């Protein structure tokens, strides 16, 4: 299978998608948790990966089905016990983990069912968010986090450093990390300049 024109266009617009697409090899099994409308799944499927998703929003599921993607209707907060140990090469939580009730438990379950886990989330320590809090004294509403405190789907706000501290405390191995803004990967002062943090965790 090969990537379509739309897949390439999506990759150009999402440097995190491009980064993830380089990690996954043809034939590998991938589980995308909170897969949304399936853009990332479609790219990985185009590379020849065996991809399935879990999504709770029925509108998103319909969009995935129209793309020919295999998606289960479910809420990952209800657990992943029905998946066998090490049954996937990759488990992906791309901008999903901050919307879950018990992110620590979900991450541990992902490490049980996946050989490697990709976790990406909005970096709450980005300079625009810091400046917004400093100047307004209010919960920030920015391009990165365009919701108010009363209508946001995000239940947890964390930075790249917060996540590293969590992994150290839980003795979870970080095999690789990367940071992005809307256009490119950020390598200089990522906790300050990046809008999105991405970590690859390795099961022990």
Secondary structure as UniProt FT lines:
FT   HELIX           5..13
FT   HELIX           15..23
FT   TURN            26..27
FT   STRAND          29..33
FT   TURN            36..37
FT   HELIX           39..46
FT   TURN            47..48
FT   STRAND          50..55
FT   HELIX           58..66
FT   TURN            67..68
FT   STRAND          71..73
FT   HELIX           76..78
FT   TURN            81..82
FT   TURN            85..86
FT   STRAND          88..94
FT   HELIX           97..99
FT   HELIX           103..113
FT   STRAND          114..122
FT   TURN            124..125
FT   HELIX           127..136
FT   TURN            149..151
FT   HELIX           160..170
FT   STRAND          173..180
FT   HELIX           190..193
FT   STRAND          196..202
//
